[in-house]
Amino acid sequence: MIIFGLEGTAWNLSAALVDEQGVIYEKSATYTPAKGGIHPREAAQHHAEYMAKVVGEVLAHSRQQGLKIDAVAFSQGPGLGPCLRTVATAARTLSLRFAVPLVGVNHCVAHIEVGKWQSGAHDPAVIYVSGANSQVLALRQGHYRIFGETLDISVGNAIDKFARSVGLAHPGGPKVEELARESKQYIPLPYTVKGMDLSFSGLSTAATEAAKKYDLNDVCYSLQETAFAMLVEVTERAMAHAEKREAMLVGGVGANKRLGEMLNIMCEERGARFFLPPRQFMGDNGSMIAYTGLIMLKSGATTPLAESKVRPGYRTDDVTVTWA
């Protein structure tokens, strides 16, 4: 069974072919703003401009290899409305053209499922951190239950906002990580965990103010250590509550080596196992949509055209996990 997957919730437009054995082919085109953060309408225009090229190359590969596409999966949400609509329109067109089922995929669930597939995790507590999302989840009774999440902005957004405020070029996360390695001291910053939830906006603002008085390397280090310690605390409590012996890190911010180190230390101290997917599957990619579409289709889940409208606020815990 071969699934064509199409991702385009925000920065990255990506198409892929996947079967049970692995990723067959993937092609991407990434939107990069001239300055500042993402502009939804500009990102959607980027996706529309590159759609034919990205999709065309993947379809050309399938024809060259004599492959038959069994379904089209697409990122139905959550994400930026204009981007989601551009991708959904293309996916519906392909589904009709090839006369194959359409599968609407939750973008967050796709990060989890591709992470499990590529890392070998079985039933982990999941730390999902990206530019738009920060959630700690675990599978319970057919849903990925959210045990803790951000109350304001995501950790990725917080780091990017700080990076822009101190003049670091986009993308800011890798540059903050690089500067943090040169730090010589920790500067106290607001640590905000409320029950099982987190808040990052005050931390980002405080780091911006601290950068006016302290060495930038030290502020970058302190921002990372504080934000990641908050995430590790909530993850450890979620593991205890859900009785999980595994933890898995997914999402674009998961590429940060220090966050992985901290989670691994916590897991070792608990006698648990820590899983980290390959870096190529951490950011947004078409393969994660195709693979999740594959396991959904095998469980009997498809999306009729009449129900294929995009869902910008699609919650992770809204998805009934019929395939687990």
Secondary structure, 3 states (H helix, E strand, C coil): CCEEEEECCCCEEEEEEEECCEEEEEEEEECCCCCCCCCHHHHHHHHHHHHHHHHHHHHHHHHHCCCCCCEEEEEEECCCHHHHHHHHHHHHHHHHHHCCCEEEEEHHHHHHHHHHHHHCCCCCEEEEECCCCEEEEEEECCEEEEEEEECCCCHHHHHHHHHHHCCCCCCHHHHHHHHHCCCCCCCCCCCCEECCEECCHHHHHHHHHHCCCCCHHHHHHHHHHHHHHHHHHHHHHHHHHHCCCEEEEECHHHHCHHHHHHHHHHHHHHCCEEECCCHHHCCCCHHHHHHHHHHHHHCCCCCCHHHCCCCCCCCHHHCCCCCC
